Amino acid sequence: MCEFKGYEVYNVYEERGISAKTGNYRPKFEELLQDIRDKKS
C-alpha cells in the first residue's frame, strides 16, 4: 500500500510478545512517539 500511495517507509516498529492491553511498557511504541515528536520522516 505504501508503494501504491508513493509513501516511503521510514522504520518498522515491531514488538513481539508485548500486549498493549495489559499496560506493559512498550519501548518500540515509545520510540515511534518520539520519532513523531521529532518530525522524523
C-alpha distance matrix in Angstrom:
0.0 3.8 5.4 5.0 6.1 8.4 8.4 10.5 10.6 14.3 15.2 14.6 17.1 18.3 21.5 22.9 25.7 25.8 25.6 25.0 27.2 30.3 30.2 30.0 29.4 25.8 26.0 22.3 21.7 24.6 23.2 19.9 22.2 24.3 21.5 20.6 24.3 24.7 21.9 20.3 17.2
3.8 0.0 3.8 5.4 5.1 5.9 4.8 6.7 7.3 10.9 12.4 12.6 15.5 17.3 20.7 22.6 25.7 25.5 25.7 24.9 27.5 30.4 29.8 29.4 28.3 24.7 24.3 20.6 20.2 22.7 20.9 17.7 20.0 21.7 18.6 17.9 21.6 21.5 18.7 16.9 13.6
5.4 3.8 0.0 3.8 5.5 5.0 5.9 7.3 8.9 12.6 14.4 14.9 18.2 19.9 23.4 25.1 28.4 28.5 28.9 28.4 31.0 33.8 33.3 32.7 31.6 27.9 27.3 23.5 23.4 25.8 23.7 20.7 23.2 24.6 21.3 20.9 24.5 24.0 21.0 19.0 15.4
5.0 5.4 3.8 0.0 3.8 5.5 7.7 10.3 12.1 15.7 17.6 17.8 20.8 22.4 25.8 27.3 30.4 30.4 30.4 29.7 32.0 35.0 34.7 34.4 33.6 30.0 29.7 26.0 25.5 28.0 26.2 23.0 25.1 26.8 23.7 22.7 26.3 26.1 22.9 21.4 17.8
6.1 5.1 5.5 3.8 0.0 3.8 5.6 9.1 11.2 14.4 16.7 17.4 20.1 22.1 25.4 27.4 30.4 29.9 29.7 28.6 31.0 34.0 33.4 33.3 32.3 28.8 28.5 24.8 24.0 26.2 24.5 21.1 22.8 24.5 21.4 20.0 23.4 23.4 20.0 18.9 15.4
8.4 5.9 5.0 5.5 3.8 0.0 3.8 6.7 9.8 12.7 15.5 16.8 19.9 22.2 25.8 28.0 31.2 30.8 31.0 29.9 32.6 35.4 34.5 34.1 32.7 29.1 28.3 24.7 24.2 26.1 24.0 20.8 22.7 23.8 20.4 19.4 22.7 22.1 18.7 17.2 13.5
8.4 4.8 5.9 7.7 5.6 3.8 0.0 3.8 6.5 9.2 12.0 13.5 16.4 19.0 22.5 25.0 28.2 27.5 27.8 26.7 29.5 32.2 31.1 30.6 29.1 25.5 24.6 21.0 20.5 22.3 20.1 17.0 19.0 20.1 16.7 15.8 19.2 18.7 15.4 13.8 10.2
10.5 6.7 7.3 10.3 9.1 6.7 3.8 0.0 3.8 6.1 9.2 11.4 14.5 17.3 20.9 23.5 26.9 26.4 27.2 26.3 29.4 31.8 30.6 29.6 27.8 24.2 22.8 19.2 19.3 20.9 18.2 15.6 18.0 18.6 14.9 15.0 18.3 17.2 14.4 11.9 8.3
10.6 7.3 8.9 12.1 11.2 9.8 6.5 3.8 0.0 3.8 5.8 7.6 10.8 13.5 17.2 19.7 23.2 22.7 23.7 23.1 26.3 28.5 27.3 26.2 24.4 20.7 19.4 15.7 16.1 18.0 15.3 12.8 15.7 16.4 13.1 13.6 17.1 16.3 14.0 11.3 8.3
14.3 10.9 12.6 15.7 14.4 12.7 9.2 6.1 3.8 0.0 3.8 7.2 9.8 13.1 16.5 19.5 22.9 22.1 23.4 22.6 26.0 27.9 26.3 24.9 22.7 19.1 17.3 13.8 14.5 15.6 12.6 10.5 13.4 13.5 9.9 11.2 14.4 13.1 11.3 8.1 5.9
15.2 12.4 14.4 17.6 16.7 15.5 12.0 9.2 5.8 3.8 0.0 3.8 6.4 9.5 12.9 15.9 19.4 18.7 20.2 19.8 23.3 24.9 23.5 21.9 19.7 16.1 14.2 10.6 11.9 13.4 10.4 8.8 12.3 12.6 9.7 11.5 14.8 13.9 13.0 9.9 8.8
14.6 12.6 14.9 17.8 17.4 16.8 13.5 11.4 7.6 7.2 3.8 0.0 3.8 6.1 9.8 12.5 16.0 15.6 17.2 17.1 20.6 22.2 21.3 19.6 17.9 14.1 12.9 9.1 10.5 12.9 10.6 9.0 12.7 13.9 11.7 13.2 16.6 16.4 15.7 13.1 12.1
17.1 15.5 18.2 20.8 20.1 19.9 16.4 14.5 10.8 9.8 6.4 3.8 0.0 3.8 6.8 10.1 13.3 12.3 13.9 13.8 17.4 18.7 17.6 15.8 14.1 10.3 9.3 5.5 7.0 9.7 8.0 6.9 10.5 12.0 10.8 12.4 15.4 15.8 15.8 13.7 13.6
18.3 17.3 19.9 22.4 22.1 22.2 19.0 17.3 13.5 13.1 9.5 6.1 3.8 0.0 3.8 6.4 9.9 9.7 11.7 12.5 15.8 17.0 16.6 14.5 13.5 9.8 9.6 6.5 8.4 11.5 10.6 10.1 13.4 15.1 14.4 15.9 18.8 19.3 19.5 17.5 17.3
21.5 20.7 23.4 25.8 25.4 25.8 22.5 20.9 17.2 16.5 12.9 9.8 6.8 3.8 0.0 3.8 6.6 6.1 8.6 10.0 13.3 13.9 13.7 11.3 10.7 7.5 8.1 6.4 8.2 11.1 11.2 11.5 14.1 15.9 16.1 17.6 20.0 21.0 21.6 20.0 20.3
22.9 22.6 25.1 27.3 27.4 28.0 25.0 23.5 19.7 19.5 15.9 12.5 10.1 6.4 3.8 0.0 3.8 5.6 8.4 11.0 13.5 13.8 14.6 12.2 12.5 10.0 11.1 10.1 11.7 14.6 14.9 15.2 17.8 19.7 19.9 21.3 23.8 24.8 25.3 23.6 23.7
25.7 25.7 28.4 30.4 30.4 31.2 28.2 26.9 23.2 22.9 19.4 16.0 13.3 9.9 6.6 3.8 0.0 3.8 6.4 9.9 11.6 11.3 12.7 10.4 11.8 10.3 12.3 12.2 13.3 16.0 17.0 17.5 19.6 21.6 22.3 23.6 25.7 27.1 27.9 26.4 26.8
25.8 25.5 28.5 30.4 29.9 30.8 27.5 26.4 22.7 22.1 18.7 15.6 12.3 9.7 6.1 5.6 3.8 0.0 3.8 6.6 8.9 8.5 9.2 6.9 8.3 7.0 9.7 10.2 10.5 13.0 14.7 15.2 16.7 18.9 20.1 21.1 22.9 24.6 25.6 24.5 25.3
25.6 25.7 28.9 30.4 29.7 31.0 27.8 27.2 23.7 23.4 20.2 17.2 13.9 11.7 8.6 8.4 6.4 3.8 0.0 3.8 5.3 5.8 7.3 6.6 9.0 8.3 11.8 12.0 11.2 13.8 16.1 16.0 16.9 19.6 21.0 21.3 23.2 25.3 26.1 25.5 26.1
25.0 24.9 28.4 29.7 28.6 29.9 26.7 26.3 23.1 22.6 19.8 17.1 13.8 12.5 10.0 11.0 9.9 6.6 3.8 0.0 3.8 5.5 5.4 6.2 8.1 7.5 11.2 11.5 9.6 11.9 14.7 14.2 14.5 17.5 19.1 18.9 20.5 23.1 23.8 23.7 24.5
27.2 27.5 31.0 32.0 31.0 32.6 29.5 29.4 26.3 26.0 23.3 20.6 17.4 15.8 13.3 13.5 11.6 8.9 5.3 3.8 0.0 3.8 5.6 7.7 10.7 11.0 14.8 15.3 13.3 15.4 18.4 17.8 17.8 20.9 22.6 22.1 23.6 26.4 27.0 27.1 27.9
30.3 30.4 33.8 35.0 34.0 35.4 32.2 31.8 28.5 27.9 24.9 22.2 18.7 17.0 13.9 13.8 11.3 8.5 5.8 5.5 3.8 0.0 3.8 5.6 9.2 10.6 14.4 15.7 14.3 15.8 18.9 19.1 19.0 21.6 23.8 23.7 24.9 27.5 28.6 28.6 29.8
30.2 29.8 33.3 34.7 33.4 34.5 31.1 30.6 27.3 26.3 23.5 21.3 17.6 16.6 13.7 14.6 12.7 9.2 7.3 5.4 5.6 3.8 0.0 3.8 6.6 8.5 12.1 13.9 12.1 12.9 16.4 16.8 16.2 18.6 21.1 21.1 21.8 24.5 25.9 26.2 27.6
30.0 29.4 32.7 34.4 33.3 34.1 30.6 29.6 26.2 24.9 21.9 19.6 15.8 14.5 11.3 12.2 10.4 6.9 6.6 6.2 7.7 5.6 3.8 0.0 3.8 6.1 9.4 11.7 10.8 11.6 14.6 15.7 15.7 17.7 20.0 20.7 21.5 23.7 25.3 25.2 26.7
29.4 28.3 31.6 33.6 32.3 32.7 29.1 27.8 24.4 22.7 19.7 17.9 14.1 13.5 10.7 12.5 11.8 8.3 9.0 8.1 10.7 9.2 6.6 3.8 0.0 3.8 6.3 9.2 8.6 8.5 11.4 13.1 13.0 14.5 17.0 18.1 18.6 20.5 22.5 22.3 24.2
25.8 24.7 27.9 30.0 28.8 29.1 25.5 24.2 20.7 19.1 16.1 14.1 10.3 9.8 7.5 10.0 10.3 7.0 8.3 7.5 11.0 10.6 8.5 6.1 3.8 0.0 3.8 5.7 5.4 6.3 8.8 10.1 10.8 12.5 14.4 15.6 16.8 18.5 20.1 19.4 21.0
26.0 24.3 27.3 29.7 28.5 28.3 24.6 22.8 19.4 17.3 14.2 12.9 9.3 9.6 8.1 11.1 12.3 9.7 11.8 11.2 14.8 14.4 12.1 9.4 6.3 3.8 0.0 3.8 5.4 5.1 6.2 8.6 9.9 10.5 12.3 14.3 15.3 16.3 18.2 17.2 19.1
22.3 20.6 23.5 26.0 24.8 24.7 21.0 19.2 15.7 13.8 10.6 9.1 5.5 6.5 6.4 10.1 12.2 10.2 12.0 11.5 15.3 15.7 13.9 11.7 9.2 5.7 3.8 0.0 3.8 5.4 4.9 6.2 8.7 9.7 10.4 12.4 14.2 15.0 16.3 14.9 16.1
21.7 20.2 23.4 25.5 24.0 24.2 20.5 19.3 16.1 14.5 11.9 10.5 7.0 8.4 8.2 11.7 13.3 10.5 11.2 9.6 13.3 14.3 12.1 10.8 8.6 5.4 5.4 3.8 0.0 3.8 5.3 5.0 6.3 8.6 9.8 10.6 12.5 14.2 15.2 14.6 15.9
24.6 22.7 25.8 28.0 26.2 26.1 22.3 20.9 18.0 15.6 13.4 12.9 9.7 11.5 11.1 14.6 16.0 13.0 13.8 11.9 15.4 15.8 12.9 11.6 8.5 6.3 5.1 5.4 3.8 0.0 3.8 5.4 5.1 6.2 8.6 9.8 10.5 12.2 14.1 13.9 16.1
23.2 20.9 23.7 26.2 24.5 24.0 20.1 18.2 15.3 12.6 10.4 10.6 8.0 10.6 11.2 14.9 17.0 14.7 16.1 14.7 18.4 18.9 16.4 14.6 11.4 8.8 6.2 4.9 5.3 3.8 0.0 3.8 5.5 5.1 6.2 8.6 9.8 10.4 12.1 11.1 13.3
19.9 17.7 20.7 23.0 21.1 20.8 17.0 15.6 12.8 10.5 8.8 9.0 6.9 10.1 11.5 15.2 17.5 15.2 16.0 14.2 17.8 19.1 16.8 15.7 13.1 10.1 8.6 6.2 5.0 5.4 3.8 0.0 3.8 5.4 5.1 6.3 8.7 9.8 10.4 9.6 11.1
22.2 20.0 23.2 25.1 22.8 22.7 19.0 18.0 15.7 13.4 12.3 12.7 10.5 13.4 14.1 17.8 19.6 16.7 16.9 14.5 17.8 19.0 16.2 15.7 13.0 10.8 9.9 8.7 6.3 5.1 5.5 3.8 0.0 3.8 5.4 5.1 6.3 8.6 9.7 10.3 12.4
24.3 21.7 24.6 26.8 24.5 23.8 20.1 18.6 16.4 13.5 12.6 13.9 12.0 15.1 15.9 19.7 21.6 18.9 19.6 17.5 20.9 21.6 18.6 17.7 14.5 12.5 10.5 9.7 8.6 6.2 5.1 5.4 3.8 0.0 3.8 5.3 5.0 6.1 8.4 8.9 11.8
21.5 18.6 21.3 23.7 21.4 20.4 16.7 14.9 13.1 9.9 9.7 11.7 10.8 14.4 16.1 19.9 22.3 20.1 21.0 19.1 22.6 23.8 21.1 20.0 17.0 14.4 12.3 10.4 9.8 8.6 6.2 5.1 5.4 3.8 0.0 3.8 5.4 5.0 6.0 5.4 8.1
20.6 17.9 20.9 22.7 20.0 19.4 15.8 15.0 13.6 11.2 11.5 13.2 12.4 15.9 17.6 21.3 23.6 21.1 21.3 18.9 22.1 23.7 21.1 20.7 18.1 15.6 14.3 12.4 10.6 9.8 8.6 6.3 5.1 5.3 3.8 0.0 3.8 5.4 4.9 6.2 8.3
24.3 21.6 24.5 26.3 23.4 22.7 19.2 18.3 17.1 14.4 14.8 16.6 15.4 18.8 20.0 23.8 25.7 22.9 23.2 20.5 23.6 24.9 21.8 21.5 18.6 16.8 15.3 14.2 12.5 10.5 9.8 8.7 6.3 5.0 5.4 3.8 0.0 3.8 5.4 7.8 10.8
24.7 21.5 24.0 26.1 23.4 22.1 18.7 17.2 16.3 13.1 13.9 16.4 15.8 19.3 21.0 24.8 27.1 24.6 25.3 23.1 26.4 27.5 24.5 23.7 20.5 18.5 16.3 15.0 14.2 12.2 10.4 9.8 8.6 6.1 5.0 5.4 3.8 0.0 3.8 5.5 9.1
21.9 18.7 21.0 22.9 20.0 18.7 15.4 14.4 14.0 11.3 13.0 15.7 15.8 19.5 21.6 25.3 27.9 25.6 26.1 23.8 27.0 28.6 25.9 25.3 22.5 20.1 18.2 16.3 15.2 14.1 12.1 10.4 9.7 8.4 6.0 4.9 5.4 3.8 0.0 3.8 6.3
20.3 16.9 19.0 21.4 18.9 17.2 13.8 11.9 11.3 8.1 9.9 13.1 13.7 17.5 20.0 23.6 26.4 24.5 25.5 23.7 27.1 28.6 26.2 25.2 22.3 19.4 17.2 14.9 14.6 13.9 11.1 9.6 10.3 8.9 5.4 6.2 7.8 5.5 3.8 0.0 3.7
17.2 13.6 15.4 17.8 15.4 13.5 10.2 8.3 8.3 5.9 8.8 12.1 13.6 17.3 20.3 23.7 26.8 25.3 26.1 24.5 27.9 29.8 27.6 26.7 24.2 21.0 19.1 16.1 15.9 16.1 13.3 11.1 12.4 11.8 8.1 8.3 10.8 9.1 6.3 3.7 0.0
